[in-house]
Every structure is written in C-alpha cells, then in structure tokens.
Amino acid sequence: MEAVAASVIAVLGTLFGSGLTHSFQQRASRRNEQFTRNERLRQERLDAYSMYAGALLNYRRSLIDRWCYEHEPEKSIGEDETQVLARSYELGSQAQEALFRVEMLTDDPELVERAEAALKRVTKLHKAKDRADLKAQRTATRALIREFVAAAKRHVG
C-alpha cells in the first residue's frame, strides 16, 4: 500500500511539475511574441517616420526649385518647365503616400496633425511672393519637419 501511495504521489508530482512548466513556457512564449510584435511595430514606425521626413525634404527642395524656375529663370539649372513641374508633382505624391503610411502606423492623433501640417505648409512653398517670403517659408517648413521628427522620435525611442 505504501508503494502504491508513493507511486500516486510521484505521478501527481510529475503531472503538477509538467503543468507548471507548461504554464511558465506559455507565459514566456506570450511575452516573447509581444516583444517581437512591439519591436516589429517600432521598426516599421521608424522606417515610416524617417521615410516621410525624407519625402517632405525632397518635395520641399523640388518646390524651391520650382519657385526659382518661375521667379528667377536665369538661375535655373537647365531644366524646362515640364521637368520641374513633373518632379514636384511626383515628389508631392511620394510625400502623400508616405503620410498615409504614417497615418496607418501611428495611434497618436497629434503626430498625424503635425505630419499633415508640415505637408500642407510645404505644399504652399512655391507660392511665395518674393525671395524674402520664400526664405521665411523655407525656415518655417524646416521647423515643421523638425518638429514632426522630434514628435515621432518619442514613438520609436
């Protein structure tokens, strides 16, 4: 009888140990999956936010070139109007696409507002009245892009 009791206790102990081990492994697996998911999301956000900032800078530069072509053609780099316009439209589309990716990946409405405000302001850059206005708008758009980057940094840090 003692042998049977010892065997039952041993079996129950083994089952309890197996169940406990399984529980710990499940918990560790869930933590690992959550960490992996969070890291993947962080990396996707980092890519999207930096891509958007880069797209804004490229679009901004093309609109400055467009302004120079329209207001100071003697200083143009040899492109014709069609090329200048096509490049600004293409880079504007790329910036808009990058904005959509930012909107899809962030859950912070303030960050989306900053991103939209920067694009809206950059889009108006080529409408500057004169060189002084262009300079002021360049400074303002650079600041908006940097503010977006600073805000985005909190999401990937």
Salt bridges, closest charged atoms under 4 A:
GLU39 OE2 - ARG42 NH2 3.08
ASP65 OD2 - ARG87 NH2 3.00
GLU70 OE2 - ARG66 NE 3.30
GLU72 OE1 - LYS75 NZ 3.76
GLU72 OE1 - ARG131 NH2 2.42
GLU79 OE2 - ARG87 NH1 2.56
ASP107 OD1 - ARG45 NH2 3.62
ASP108 OD2 - HIS155 NE2 3.04
GLU110 OE2 - ARG114 NH2 3.17
GLU147 OE1 - ARG114 NH1 3.65
